[in-house]
Amino acid sequence: MALLFTATPAIKRAVASINALEPSKFPLLLTRITQKLHLKDDRTFSEEEETKLQDALALTAGDLELVLQTLEFFLQQAAYHAAKPAVFTQQLQQLDMDEDKVKTVVEAWTSSGREVVQRLRQRTLNPKQLEDINWRLSLQMAQATQVKMKMPNAMFELAVKNENTDTREKIRMEFTHDELYKFYNQLETIQKQLDSLS
């Protein structure tokens, strides 16, 4: 069984703060975290909400941040390892988390784990995504210095959308026959590696 977490001093401090949380407010905190877990750059709570949470949970700003980061980490690890509830329970217990808190975390994972994993799978590493490809072939028949020649050229225009800013840009590329053939072979290699992963 893979070890999901190591009891570092920061995790121990976070678990102590989690254990001290009021049981009625803890599930609501977890629900919000699971809803936002797949969003890369978004904070789980706004600054205003975090200020209210500090008061409601009786935590300092630093402790609240540590608790949120640790709970996010626990759920991300569970998603990455596709942790079974029994394994997840055991690993959280080994961190000396109170039984009621363990039960609440595992219930949150059980009820929304599949959805969290799906959303994380759809999350991209690069915000720029290819939307469309246009291409054109041309044949250069002559130059000022050379009358008879046949030089094929492929021109590509890639329409790319930035998911973060919702802007679009066009990237233009030009290939000779040899360059295009080399590029094609590289794409074939990438495709084989992707096929081997799936």
Steps between C-alpha positions, in 0.01 A plus 500: 500500500645836396544757776280796409627738768806549716453644847708814451497769772269716282254213448505421873424865577221502240350178638502648853309803366259275306434293816410822686243609238134501591345179359193679355709739287757251373283326233413838343870584474571167327209540259637835380852356464381204290301737275804720428778238506531474120545876448872573469526869568182564695511524877248284683374804690520871424698722739177627652373143551831399656474787749150381597626140521780599738239637740254214450767230546707690759820465296779745421553593134809276486325202660198536271725504193685193628173314567363584152824403323527176699140395431549580130821296505325203666225501237744550210706205622185290534405596142848435362519155660128427448496413869242254625306624804652236731856593398428873524350448849802304620747757367316791665482308829878454489530880509311502834195665350192467722259223401209737427721717274635193318145380443395843365800524261446144373125562454576816300746301288254212452214727394697725263825312427396374157393849392822654637713248307304572179547876539871463577544284189342772286725766647777591259861577580523771237226760475548534122292252303487434126160588354545482125756429226511649150757400244607578148746342259701705254757420238776742418589459131770762452723760662689797362818290492345168400243454222392135538439370849235317695500591868188387690400692812237429765357787700307443820292739703418380852215671683584488872273599789630601842266341757601747773446824310253373237710663226581347163815526295618362169837335457634463147765247400662413172667166417705369211438138401789373717399713800140382476611137479718544812212667682264218399742238638520687830119506520495125433742444791284714729188309391664165580600623845147627567356167382729313738374709794131441434 
